[in-house]
Amino acid sequence: MPRAEGAGVLKRLMAPLATALLAAAPAGGTTATPEAFPCAQGYGAAAGGWTGGRLIAVTSLADRGEGSLRHCVEARGPRICVFRVAGTIHLETPLRPRSALYVAGQTAPGGGVQLRMAGSRHGPLVIDGVRDVVVRFLKLRPGAVARESSNVDGVTVQNASRVFLGNLSVMFASDETVNIHVDRGTATDITLADSILAYSLDRANHPDGRHSKGALVCSGDGTDNQCGRITLLRNLLAHHRDRNPDIKGTAAGPVEVINNVFYDPLSQLGEFYDLQGDTRIAYVGNLAMTGPSSSERVAAAVQVFDWTQGHAIGVWADDNVARDCASGRPLPVLDPEAAARPLKPFALSVTPAPAARLPGLLEPRVGDVLPGGGHRDALDDRVLADVGACAGRIIDDPDEVGGWPDPDPGLAPLDRDGDLLPDLWEAANGLDPGAATDPWTPTGAGAPAAAAWLAELAGDTCDAR
């Protein structure tokens, strides 16, 4: 953004950022949890365990080794992955982050960073058994490999807590596009926000055959699972056979589905089950639309399946719109089973916007897109155009939509002192661009430099929410 605008943005973000960091400091022998970033929303908003950590440069598009993204995400201790490169990373095995991590995709130059699988039978990112993980502004597009596999998700979160996933473009998965799973453990305090989940592969390499799936929340194996306090906020799901989304839950807390757009399912939109335990769901301010791929089996925006004796399930639905995209023909929001199990309104972690503002609210902000439009590529543009024109279809192969774009490599900003803070930014904020000082040194406005810089790149101002 222009320097004058950047200075104004920095001033606006300082107050919430400083408040969050002060809350994280010891006081009277206690330590509060910092925000994932200024004005973070949803149940995953407290994923701030990276605060105060090292800045680690990602200087290579190689799968592994010094300077790779894997080297950063699999390191130990609080840390931030700062990209000095852009392009496609071909992964032989999934990235498996350790706790206290911020993958700051907004720092990538040019067209940003795209993750693609190179022969693996798994997806690119598996967040398993950890806490305090933030992943933002990335393209995760695995693709199907020649061998059969039931594990090629775009993103998998398993037995993890305090996780924030934001501004992701997730496509070309042959299992779930995003899967939040629990296996004899706990998955809580998770947000998926401002992301595009699209073009899952139907007739690809899944052993079950046709398997184009959107988001699966609280799938589970084993017993004594806890899964809840999960927020799906301002996402666009398009061109999936079903699971738009598929939700289960337990008494750990509710699942919030707020201000999302769901488009062009083949057979089902929302599917809500009681298989894991007592399930409470808030479905508020959403737009659900049938499209060219949709069959007559799409009966309602939300279907409830009360299948387990002794488990309660209920839905609070408010201010939702459900219709056919092209004709405008209305569609029921709740099927009869869902309508028979209403919940009274309960406290949400987010203040919903009116459904009437969708999809205009989402168009400039969903997917891997920076303030001003940087990083957005032809695939995300295509999905947004599909929704606007009531066009597009479910696909079997990435080639049907042009395959994988090649992100512009761009040019990393000048950083003479090697502290990973750009020289121009340091000079504009009262720091010495020729001295590699602690990245947590306060700026002239009072907030630590590293956190302030990341927030400015991402446009993390409360008035922008």
C-alpha positions in Angstrom: 0.0 0.0 0.0 1.2 3.6 -0.4 3.4 4.9 2.4 0.9 7.5 3.6 -1.9 4.9 3.8 0.5 2.5 5.6 1.3 5.0 8.3 -2.5 5.5 8.9 -3.1 1.8 9.0 -0.2 1.3 11.5 -1.7 3.9 13.9 -5.1 2.2 13.7 -3.8 -1.2 14.5 -1.5 -0.1 17.3 -4.1 0.1 20.0 -5.6 -3.4 19.7 -2.1 -4.9 19.0 -0.6 -3.3 22.1 -3.6 -4.4 24.2 -3.2 -8.0 23.0 0.5 -8.0 23.7 0.1 -6.5 27.2 -2.4 -9.2 28.0 0.2 -11.8 27.1 2.7 -10.4 29.6 3.0 -11.8 33.1 1.0 -9.9 35.6 0.7 -11.0 39.2 2.1 -14.4 38.4 -0.3 -15.2 35.5 0.0 -15.1 31.7 -3.0 -14.5 29.5 -3.2 -15.8 25.9 -2.4 -13.3 23.2 -4.5 -12.8 20.0 -3.6 -14.7 16.9 -3.2 -11.3 15.3 -5.0 -7.9 15.9 -8.8 -8.2 15.5 -8.7 -12.0 15.0 -12.2 -13.4 15.2 -13.8 -16.7 16.0 -12.9 -19.4 18.5 -9.4 -19.6 17.1 -8.6 -16.0 17.8 -6.4 -16.7 20.8 -3.8 -18.7 18.8 -1.1 -16.2 19.7 1.6 -18.6 21.1 4.0 -17.4 18.4 4.2 -14.0 20.0 7.8 -13.0 20.8 9.3 -15.7 18.7 12.1 -15.9 16.1 11.7 -14.7 12.5 12.8 -17.5 10.2 13.4 -16.8 6.5 11.9 -19.0 3.8 14.4 -18.5 1.0 13.9 -21.7 -1.0 11.0 -23.4 -2.8 12.7 -26.8 -2.1 10.7 -29.4 -0.3 13.2 -29.6 2.6 16.5 -28.3 3.9 17.8 -25.0 5.2 15.6 -22.1 4.0 12.6 -24.3 3.2 9.1 -23.8 4.5 9.4 -27.3 6.1 12.5 -26.2 8.0 10.5 -23.4 9.6 7.2 -25.1 10.3 8.9 -28.2 11.8 11.3 -26.1 14.0 10.7 -25.8 17.7 9.7 -22.8 19.8 7.7 -19.6 19.0 8.5 -18.6 15.4 7.3 -16.8 12.3 7.9 -18.0 8.8 8.8 -15.0 6.7 8.8 -15.6 2.9 11.6 -14.1 0.8 10.5 -16.2 -2.2 7.2 -16.8 -4.1 6.2 -19.7 -6.4 5.1 -23.3 -6.1 6.5 -25.7 -3.5 6.3 -29.4 -4.6 6.0 -31.5 -1.4 6.9 -35.2 -1.2 5.3 -35.5 2.3 2.9 -33.3 4.2 4.1 -30.3 6.3 3.5 -31.2 10.0 3.9 -28.0 12.0 5.0 -27.9 15.6 3.3 -25.6 18.1 3.7 -21.8 18.5 3.9 -21.0 14.8 2.8 -18.2 12.5 3.1 -19.0 8.7 2.9 -15.5 7.4 2.1 -15.9 3.8 1.4 -12.2 3.5 5.1 -11.7 3.5 5.6 -13.5 0.2 6.5 -11.3 -2.7 4.9 -11.5 -6.2 2.0 -13.9 -6.5 2.5 -15.6 -3.2 3.2 -19.3 -2.3 1.3 -22.4 -3.7 1.7 -25.9 -2.1 1.3 -28.9 -4.4 1.9 -32.5 -3.8 4.6 -34.5 -5.7 3.6 -38.1 -5.5 2.5 -38.2 -1.8 -0.7 -40.0 -0.8 -1.5 -37.2 1.7 -2.3 -33.5 1.6 0.1 -30.7 2.0 -0.6 -29.6 5.5 -1.4 -31.8 8.6 -1.8 -29.8 11.8 -1.8 -32.7 14.3 -1.5 -32.7 18.1 -0.3 -29.1 18.5 -1.6 -25.7 19.6 -1.2 -22.1 18.7 -0.8 -22.4 15.0 -1.7 -19.6 12.6 -1.6 -20.1 8.8 -2.5 -17.3 6.5 -2.4 -16.2 2.9 -1.4 -19.4 1.2 -2.6 -21.5 -1.8 -3.0 -25.2 -0.9 -3.7 -27.2 -4.0 -2.5 -30.8 -3.7 -3.9 -32.6 -6.7 -4.5 -36.3 -7.0 -1.6 -38.7 -7.5 -1.7 -41.9 -9.6 -2.1 -44.2 -6.6 -5.4 -44.5 -4.7 -5.6 -42.5 -1.5 -8.3 -41.5 1.0 -6.1 -39.0 2.6 -5.5 -36.1 0.1 -7.1 -33.3 2.0 -6.3 -29.7 1.3 -5.8 -29.0 5.0 -6.1 -31.5 7.9 -6.4 -30.4 11.5 -6.4 -33.2 14.0 -6.4 -33.2 17.9 -5.2 -29.6 17.8 -6.3 -26.5 19.7 -6.0 -22.7 19.2 -5.6 -22.8 15.4 -6.4 -20.0 13.0 -6.6 -20.6 9.3 -7.2 -17.5 7.2 -7.1 -16.2 3.7 -6.3 -19.6 2.2 -7.1 -20.8 -1.3 -7.7 -24.6 -1.0 -8.5 -26.6 -4.2 -7.8 -29.9 -6.0 -8.2 -32.2 -3.0 -9.5 -35.7 -3.7 -10.7 -36.2 -0.1 -11.9 -33.4 2.1 -10.9 -29.8 1.1 -10.6 -29.0 4.8 -11.0 -31.6 7.5 -11.1 -31.0 11.3 -10.7 -34.4 12.9 -10.5 -35.9 16.3 -9.0 -39.3 17.2 -9.3 -40.2 20.9 -8.4 -36.6 21.7 -9.5 -32.9 21.6 -10.0 -30.5 18.7 -11.2 -27.1 20.0 -10.8 -23.3 19.5 -10.3 -23.3 15.8 -11.2 -20.7 13.1 -11.4 -21.1 9.4 -12.0 -17.6 7.9 -11.9 -15.6 4.7 -10.9 -18.6 2.6 -11.9 -20.2 -0.7 -12.6 -23.9 -0.7 -13.3 -25.0 -4.3 -12.9 -27.4 -7.1 -12.5 -30.6 -5.1 -11.9 -33.5 -7.4 -14.8 -35.9 -8.0 -13.7 -38.8 -10.1 -10.0 -38.8 -9.1 -8.1 -41.3 -7.0 -10.3 -41.8 -3.9 -11.0 -45.5 -3.3 -14.7 -44.7 -2.8 -15.0 -43.4 -6.3 -16.8 -40.1 -6.7 -15.6 -38.0 -3.8 -15.8 -34.2 -4.3 -16.0 -32.9 -0.7 -16.1 -29.5 0.9 -15.5 -29.1 4.7 -15.8 -31.9 7.3 -15.9 -30.6 10.8 -15.4 -32.9 13.8 -15.1 -36.2 12.1 -13.8 -38.8 14.6 -12.3 -42.1 15.4 -12.4 -43.9 18.7 -14.2 -42.7 21.9 -14.0 -40.0 24.5 -13.5 -37.3 21.8 -14.0 -33.6 22.4 -14.6 -31.4 19.4 -16.2 -28.0 19.4 -15.7 -24.3 19.7 -15.1 -24.0 16.0 -15.9 -21.1 13.7 -16.4 -21.1 10.0 -16.5 -17.4 9.1 -16.8 -15.6 5.7 -15.6 -18.5 3.6 -16.7 -19.4 0.0 -17.3 -23.1 -0.7 -18.0 -23.8 -4.4 -18.2 -26.9 -6.7 -18.3 -29.7 -4.2 -20.5 -32.8 -4.4 -21.5 -32.5 -0.7 -20.2 -31.6 2.8 -21.0 -27.9 2.4 -20.3 -28.2 5.3 -20.6 -31.6 7.1 -20.6 -31.0 10.9 -20.6 -33.1 14.0 -19.8 -32.0 17.5 -19.6 -32.8 21.2 -20.3 -31.0 24.5 -17.0 -29.3 24.2 -18.8 -26.4 22.6 -20.8 -25.2 19.6 -19.8 -24.9 15.9 -20.5 -21.5 14.3 -21.2 -21.2 10.6 -21.4 -17.5 10.1 -21.5 -15.3 6.9 -20.4 -18.0 4.4 -21.4 -18.5 0.8 -22.1 -22.1 -0.3 -22.5 -22.6 -4.0 -23.1 -25.4 -6.5 -23.4 -28.6 -4.5 -24.2 -31.8 -6.5 -26.2 -33.6 -3.8 -26.1 -31.8 -0.4 -25.3 -28.5 1.2 -25.1 -28.5 5.0 -25.2 -32.0 6.7 -25.3 -31.9 10.5 -25.0 -35.1 12.6 -25.0 -36.2 16.2 -22.5 -39.1 15.8 -19.8 -37.7 18.2 -21.9 -36.4 21.0 -24.3 -33.5 21.8 -24.1 -31.1 18.9 -25.0 -27.4 18.9 -24.7 -25.4 15.7 -25.2 -21.7 14.9 -26.0 -21.2 11.3 -26.3 -17.4 10.9 -26.1 -15.0 8.0 -25.2 -17.5 5.3 -26.0 -17.6 1.6 -26.6 -21.1 0.1 -27.2 -21.5 -3.6 -27.7 -24.4 -6.0 -25.9 -24.2 -9.3 -25.2 -26.0 -12.6 -23.9 -29.1 -10.9 -26.9 -29.4 -8.5 -29.4 -32.2 -8.7 -32.9 -32.4 -7.2 -31.4 -34.2 -4.2 -30.4 -30.8 -2.8 -33.4 -30.5 -0.5 -32.4 -27.7 1.9 -29.5 -25.6 3.0 -29.3 -27.6 6.2 -30.2 -31.2 6.8 -30.0 -32.7 10.3 -29.4 -36.5 10.9 -30.3 -37.6 14.4 -28.8 -41.0 14.3 -27.4 -41.7 17.8 -29.6 -42.5 20.8 -28.6 -40.4 23.8 -27.0 -37.5 21.8 -28.8 -34.2 21.4 -28.6 -32.1 18.2 -30.0 -28.6 17.5 -29.5 -25.7 15.1 -30.0 -22.0 15.7 -30.7 -20.6 12.2 -31.1 -16.9 11.7 -30.9 -14.5 8.7 -29.9 -17.0 6.1 -30.8 -17.0 2.3 -31.2 -20.2 0.3 -32.0 -20.2 -3.4 -31.1 -21.4 -6.8 -28.4 -19.1 -8.2 -29.7 -18.7 -11.8 -33.5 -18.7 -11.3 -33.7 -17.2 -7.8 -36.1 -20.0 -6.9 -36.1 -20.2 -3.1 -34.8 -23.3 -1.3 -35.7 -24.2 2.3 -33.0 -23.2 4.8 -33.9 -26.1 7.2 -35.2 -29.5 6.3 -38.0 -30.9 8.5 -35.6 -32.7 10.8 -33.6 -29.5 11.4 -36.7 -27.4 11.8 -37.9 -29.8 14.5 -34.7 -29.3 16.6 -34.4 -25.5 17.0 -32.0 -24.0 19.5 -32.5 -20.7 21.3 -30.0 -18.0 20.3 -26.7 -18.2 22.2 -23.7 -16.1 22.5 -21.5 -16.0 19.4 -17.8 -15.3 19.2 -18.4 -13.0 16.2 -21.0 -10.3 15.4 -22.6 -11.5 12.1 -23.0 -9.2 9.1 -26.4 -9.3 7.4 -26.7 -12.1 4.8 -27.9 -9.5 2.3 -24.3 -8.2 2.1 -23.1 -11.5 0.8 -21.3 -12.2 -1.6 -20.2 -8.6 -2.0 -18.7 -8.6 1.5 -16.6 -11.7 0.6 -15.5 -10.9 -3.0 -12.6 -8.5 -2.1 -11.3 -10.5 0.9 -11.6 -14.3 0.4 -8.8 -16.5 -0.7 -5.1 -15.6 -0.8 -5.5 -11.9 -1.5 -3.7 -9.0 0.2 -5.2 -5.6 0.7 -5.2 -4.0 -2.7 -5.5 -7.3 -4.6 -1.9 -8.8 -4.4 -1.5 -12.6 -4.5 -4.9 -13.2 -6.1 -4.6 -15.5 -9.1 -6.7 -16.8 -12.0 -8.1 -19.7 -10.1 -9.6 -17.6 -7.3 -10.8 -15.1 -9.9 -12.5 -18.0 -11.7 -14.3 -19.2 -8.7 -15.6 -15.7 -7.8 -16.7 -15.3 -11.5 -18.5 -18.6 -11.3 -20.5 -17.4 -8.3 -21.3 -14.0 -9.9 -22.4 -15.6 -13.2 -24.1 -18.7 -11.7 -21.6 -20.7 -13.8 -19.0 -23.4 -13.5 -19.2 -27.1 -12.5 -17.7 -29.8 -10.2 -14.5 -31.1 -11.8 -12.6 -34.4 -12.0 -9.2 -33.0 -13.0 -7.4 -29.6 -12.5 -6.9 -29.3 -16.2 -10.6 -28.6 -16.6 -10.0 -25.2 -15.0 -6.6 -24.5 -16.4 -4.5 -26.4 -13.9 -2.1 -24.8 -11.5 -1.1 -21.2 -12.1 2.5 -20.3 -11.7 2.8 -17.6 -9.1 4.8 -14.6 -10.1 8.2 -14.8 -8.2 8.2 -11.1 -7.5 11.1 -9.5 -5.6 11.6 -9.5 -1.9 12.0 -6.1 -0.3 15.5 -4.8 0.5 16.7 -5.8 4.0 20.3 -4.7 4.5 20.6 -5.7 8.1 19.1 -9.2 7.6 16.5 -8.9 10.4 13.7 -9.7 7.9 12.0 -6.4 8.4 12.1 -4.3 5.1 14.4 -1.3 5.2 11.6 1.1 4.0 9.3 -0.1 6.7 11.9 0.2 9.4 12.8 3.7 8.3 9.1 4.7 8.3 8.5 3.4 11.8 11.4 4.8 13.7 13.8 1.8 13.5 17.3 1.7 12.0 17.4 -0.3 8.7 21.1 -0.7 9.1 21.0 -2.4 12.5 19.7 -5.9 13.1 17.9 -5.1 16.3 15.5 -7.4 18.1 12.3 -7.7 15.9 10.3 -7.3 19.0 11.6 -3.8 19.6 8.7 -1.3 20.0 8.1 1.0 17.0 7.5 4.7 17.4 3.8 3.9 17.7 4.5 1.5 20.6 3.8 -2.0 19.2 6.6 -4.5 18.6 8.0 -4.2 15.1 7.5 -7.8 13.9 3.8 -8.0 14.9 3.1 -4.5 13.6 4.6 -5.2 10.2 2.7 -8.5 9.8 -0.6 -6.8 10.8 0.0 -4.0 8.3 0.7 -6.4 5.4 -2.5 -8.4 6.2 -4.7 -5.3 6.7 -5.5 -6.4 10.3 -7.5 -3.3 11.4 -10.6 -3.7 13.4 -12.5 -1.2 11.3 -11.9 -3.5 8.3 -13.9 -6.3 9.9 
